[in-house]
Amino acid sequence: MLALCVLNQKGGTAKTTTAVHLAARYAADGVRTVLLDLDPQGHTARCLGIAPEVPSATARLLRDEAALGDVTVEARPHLDLVASSGDVAQVAAALPPADGVYRLADKAEAFRAYGALVIDCPPELGVLTLAASALVADLISGGARGGLVVPVTPEPLAVVGLSDLLKTQRRLEPRGVMPPVFAVVPTRVDSRNRVTREVAEALEATFPGRVSPGVRTTVRLAEAPSAGQTIYEYDPGGRGAEDYTAVAHFLNELPQRDHVEA
């Protein structure tokens, strides 16, 4: 099993786009996949052309009102979605901190029925992100591969932000709450730009062998959600589809690592 927690506390990194297209790629490759949306913005459903519901599937799962199999919808062949909406923020605020962090990990056995799990986390390190990472950590302890997948835009402060995330990860990992950084995904890449190249070099130096192929800037990726389609459907021959396919395959072949040096 591949278990990926897609997160970055900074907005505008193509986090949701990355989560949706990793999940869609694995499903298109025939892997039974579940996409779990923990971001209260609920954009994964819109990206897949699915109308959001209230109460959302994620809210019901977090409240223990329903089992995983009762809240998933088939978004595409082999791809199940647990959709989110604004009510998830209210649920998160009401969760007792100690219990909330492990609310999803308690359901790990149900997630093990899938070949791949991709989680879209909110852009912050609150209880929802910790619950997601605790679930992935539990799955890894049971033999899954994966961990944190961090989309990063080519900006000078990107590596600084990642260093802050690493400090948090190392503080929480001994408690079984947060797994290691599995991979870094450069997004909005323009290889002609000097800063882009410098950031790519810095990322590779910080995460040797853990930096995926970059996702190039393309307007098609921005247009696809409005059509309720993935880039594989909206522009199958374009560079967005090519790049996210390369990222998905890179992650699928990446060996597990207990610790990533920085």
Secondary structure by P-SEA (a helix, b strand, c coil): cbbbbbbbcccccaaaaaaaaaaaaaaaaccbbbbbbcccccccccccccccccccaaaaaaacccccccccccccccbbbbccccaaaaaaaaccaaaaaacccccccccccccbbbbbccccccaaaaaaaaaaaaaaaacccccbbbbbccccaaaaaaaaaaaaaaaccccccccccccccccccccccaaaaaaaaaaaaaccccccccccccccccccccccccccccccccaaaaaaaaaaaaaaaccccccccc
